[in-house]
Amino acid sequence: MKQLLLLFCLLHAVLSIGQAGQFVTSDAISDCSGAVNILQPGSYSLEFTAKAGANKDFAAYPSLKDVSEKNSLWCSFKAPYSGRFTLSADASVGPLQMIIFENETKDVCDDIAKGKAEIRRLVLSNETHVGLDLITSPGVFYPIDLIEGKHIMICFLGNPKEKAKLELYIKFQPTDGELKETGGDRKVVDLRKVSGDPALNILIRDVETGTPVIANLSVTGMKNDALYSGSDFYLSVEKSGKIQMKIDAEGYFFVDRDEPVSAGSDNELVIWMEPLGEGKSMQIDEIEFVPGTSEFLSTSEPKLRRLKDFMALNASVKVEVQGHVHATGENSFAGQKLSEARAKRVVNYLVENGISKDRLTSVGLGNTKPIYPDAKFAYEEQANRRVEIKVL
């Protein structure tokens, strides 16, 4: 009996250790898996949550055992080309600390969880400023040279009791000559093997002024998925099909597009970017719900994360989340309540994953503002059944 009892205790202890070290998938910005994607060099305003994440991300690093994770803010950056990475970060309340990890495999968060990711910089400062620069000082270390495709995770650690603001400036200078200056705010990325060959020409433009916009362009569905930075892109298309694009630019709403392309012929796409501004709104496609409920469909997760990153990177922006439903006839009480519940569900997701509730309001508009008043097809009904955000 004593042997059985001892065996039970040992088994319980092993199971407890396994559960304690188990990592869960989390979209919170205080966890590595919920890191804010920095898709483009520039200035960003973020905010600490004053909460610990769901995971102990440093658990596999004995050298970090005394570093507190009680108020962490994670950011992700993937080098679109070979270049030198510098940054400057200032917290409204200190102290501010910073750890930068570099991936070994494709999954950098998994590398960190296993203790495989390399710690490229460790800044345990007592100041409110940290950075990477050629000119070093207390809290400022040397820049990091990254080859194309390298992925780094930046963990900022703030005062555990403060929802401090973090002003972040990131600069990434190419070292391989891929990015070509052509004057003004126009930057050309020409990846054709021979200049003049047929290409997919993608132009990023401001919808109000028509001027070029420097943006990060993520392309999947081609021979090599990649991330580029520029305003004018020339890409060789080796096979016909459909590509998926994600476009992000500082001070603009993000744009996601699926487009058919043809191999061996010239294709031109103009991506119109809407600048942020009071009263402007954006429809968030692909945030979908179980019919008749406010439960998200699993297919909504990528777009919810896109919205969370947008809010995290624009901490000065306040928005109203609007819920819309599809129904025929007059706006019903049930439709009104369902639209309100769906808008609140989106707000709750954002708050749960690190966005301050002070920046968010929600409203249900029922079926009072359909895109297609006389919807005849399923896609038109789905367009009516949508989520929008309006900048306040």
N, C-alpha and C positions, 0 to 999 in steps of 0.2 A: 504493500500500500504506500509506504514512504517513497519507494522508487517511482511509482506511478504519479504521486503528488509532485515529486521533484521534476519528472519529465514534463508534467503539465505546466509547472512554473517556468521551466526553461522555454517551452514552446510559446507561452504567453509573452515572455520577454522578447523573443525573436520577432514575433508578430508585431509587438508594440514598437520595436525599433524600426521595422520595415514601414509601418504606417507613419511614424514620425518623420522618416526620411523621404516619404513619397511626395512627388511633385504633382500638383494639379494644374490643369490648364486654366489660366486666368487672363482676362483681358484688362486687368487693372494696371494703370501706369506705374504702380509701385511694385510690379513683378516684371521679370525679364520677358516673359511670354506676352505681356501686354505693352511692351515698349512702344513709344511714339516713334513712327517712322519719319526720320529727317530725310526727305527726298531731294532737297535742294539746298545748297549753301545760302545763307542769308540770316536775317534777324528773326528771332522767335521769342514770344512771351509765354512762359509756362507757369504752372502753379503746383506746389507740393500739396499733398492731400492730408498731411499730419497723421497718416495711418500706415501701419505695416502691411505688407503684401500677404498673400495667401501662402507664399513659399519662402523658405530660408535659402535664398539663391547663393549665398556665400558658404554654405555648409561644408562643401568639399575642399575649401581652402583654409588650412590651418593658420596661414599667415593673416587671415582676415577674421579670426575668431573673436577679436576684441572690437571689431567694427560693427556698429549698430545699424540694423536695417529697419528701424522703427519709422523712418520717414524717408523713403527712397523714391526716386523718379528716374525711370529708365528711358533712354533714347537709343534708336537704332540708326546706323548709317552704313550704306553699302557703296563702295567706290564705283562710280559710273565709268571711270577711266583711271589710269595711273596718275597719282598726284600727291600733293602734300596737304595734310589735314591740320588745320589750326582752329582754335576756338577760344572764346572769351565768355565767361559765365559770371553773373552777378546776382546774388540773392538779396532780397529786401531785408532779411533777418539772417544772421549767421549763427554758428559757423557753417561753412559750405565745404563739402568734401567731394572727391570725384575718383571713380575707378573706371578704367577703360579696358575691356576685354576684346581679344581678337579671336576669330573663329579658327578651329582646326578642320572641322567638317562643314557641311552645309547648314547644320542646325546649331547656331552659336549658343542658344539657350541650353540645349542639351549638353553641349561641350562644357558650359559653366556648371551645370548641375553635376556633371561627372568630374569636375576639376581639371578638364583637358584644355580649356580655353586659356590662352596666354594673357597674363595681366601686362598690358603695354604701358599703362601709366597708373600710378597710385598717388593721389594728392590728398593727404590728410591735413588739411589746413584749418587754422582757427580764424581765418578771415572770411569776409563775405564775397571774395573774388577768387576764382580759380581759372586757369587757362592753359593753352598750349601756344607757344610763340618762340620765334628765334631769339628774342630778348627775354631771358628768364628773370624771375624775381620770386619772392616768397609766394607759393601757391601757383606759380606759372612754370611749367616744364617745357621741354623742347617739343616741336611738332612731330607728327607721325607720318612717315611715308607709306602710302598704301598702293598696292598694285591693283589693277582693274579687277573688280569682283570681290575684293576683300571686304569682309563684314565685321564691323566693330559694334560693341554695345557699350554705351556710356551710362554709368550709374551715378547720379548725383544724390548726395546724402545731406539732408537738411536738419535743422533743429527739430527734434521729435515733437515739440509742442506747437509748432508754428506752420500755418498754411502760407508759407512765404512765396512771394513771386520770384521767378527765375527768368532773368533777361539773358538770352543766349544768342551769341553771334557765331556762326560757323563759316569758315572760309576754306575752299578746296581749290588749289591751283594745279592745273594739269602739268605733267612733266613729259608727256610723250608727243605733244604737238597735235593731238587729235582735234582739239577745239580751235577753231580759226576765227580770229577777230575780223570783222568786216566793217567796222565803224558803227558808232551809235550804240543802240541796245540790241543789235542784231548779231547773233552768233551762229555760225554754220557748222554742222557736223556732217561731213561727207564721208560715208563708209563704202562708197563704190570702189571696186578695184581699179577701174579705169574711168577717169572723168569723162562724162558724156554718155556713158552707158545708160540704158533704161533704168529707172529707179522709182521707188516710192518716195515722193516728196511731201513731207509733212511740215506745214507752216503753223506756228503758234502765234495768234494775234489777239490783241485787245478788241473786244466786241464794240466798244464805244469810240475808239480812236483809229482802229485799224493798224496800229503800230505793232512791231514785233514784241513778243514777251519771252523773256528768258525763263524757261521752265524745265522741269525734269520729266522726261518721257520714258515710261516703262512699257516695253513691247513684248508680248508673248504670242506664240503661234507661228513664229518664223523659225528658221533653222536654228538660230541661237537666240534665246530669250536674253534681253539685255536692258540696261538702264542708261539713258543718255541725258546730257544737259546742254540746252541750246535753244534757239528759236526756229531754225531752219534745218531740216534733216533730210539727207539723201541716203536711202537704204536700198540695197539690192534685194530683190524678191526672187527667190530661186524656185518657188512653187506657188501655184494659185491656191487660194483658200481664204480663211477668215483670221484676222489678227485681233488681239485685244490690247487696248491702249489705256494707260492711266497717266493723266497729266496733272502736275501740281506746280503751282507758282505762288510765290509770296504775294499776299494781298489779293488773291483771287479765289473764287470757288473752285474746287477740284472738278475735273471732267473725266468720265470713263466712257470709252467708245469701243464698239465692235465694228470692224469694217472688212468687207471683202476686198481682196487684192489679186492682181493678175501677174503671173510671172512673165518676164521678158517684155513688158510694156511699161510706159510711163503712167504713173498714177499720182494725182495730187490731191491731198486732203488739207483743208484749212480747219484748224481747231480754234474756235472762238472762245476766249476766256472772259468771264464776267467778273469785273473787279468788285471787291467787297464794298458795301456801303449801306448806310441806314435805310431801312425799308425794302432792301433787295431780298429776294428769296430764291431758293434753289429746290428743285424737286429731287428727292433721293430715291432713285429707282432701285428696285430689288430688295427693299425692306418689305417683306411680305409676312402675312399672318395666317394662322389656321382659320379657315372660313368661319365667320360668326364669333370669333374670339379675339383676344388681344395677345395670344401666344405667338411668338415668332416662329416662322418656319426655319429649319436649319440652314436653308439657302440664304438667309438674311445676314448670317454672321460676317462674311467679308465686308459688306457695305456698312454694317454697324461699326466695325473697326475703322473703316475709312472715315466715318463721321466722327468717331471718338478722336482719331488722330488730328482731324481738321480742327476740332474744338480745343484740343490740347496745345496745338501749335499757334493758336490765335487766342491767347488767354484774355485779351482785352475785348473780345467779341461776345456779346450777349445775344441769344437767339430765342425765338418763339418756335416751338415744335408744333406743327399743325397736322392733325389727323383728318383724313378724308375717307369716305366709304362710297361704294357704288350701290345705288338703289334707284328704282323707278318711282316717279310720282313725287309728292311733297316730302320734305325732310321729316322723318319719323322720330319719335322719342327714342326708340331702340337704336336707330342708326346714329343719332346724335351721341348717345351714351357710349356706343361702341367706338366712334371716332375719338371721343375724349379719352377712353381707356387705352386706345392704341398710342395716342400722343404721349400719355403719361408713361406708358411702358417704355417708350424710347428714352424719355427723360430719365426714368429710373435706371435704365441700362447705363447711360452716360454717367450718372451720379455714382453708381456702384463701381464704376471703373475709373474714377478719379477726377471727373469734371465737377467743378463747384456748382451746387444747386442754385447759388445766387445768380448764375449766368443763364439760367434756363427757366422758361415758362412753357406751358403747354395749353393748347386749345383744340377742341374738337369742332369741326365745321360740317359734320354729317355729310350730306350729299348736296350742299348748297352751292359748291363751286366745282362742278364736274368739268374735266377737260373735254369729254365727249358727252354732251347733254342727251343725245339720242344714240347711245352706243349700240352697235349692231354686231360687233365681233368681240371675241374673248379678250384680245389685247387692248381694246378700247375700254372694256369694263375694268381690266387690271390697271390701266392708266388712271382711271377715276379713283381706284382704291389705292391710295398713295400716302406718303409722308412728305412734307415739305418743311424747310426751315426758313425763317425770316429773321434777318438781322435787325436787332433793336438798337 
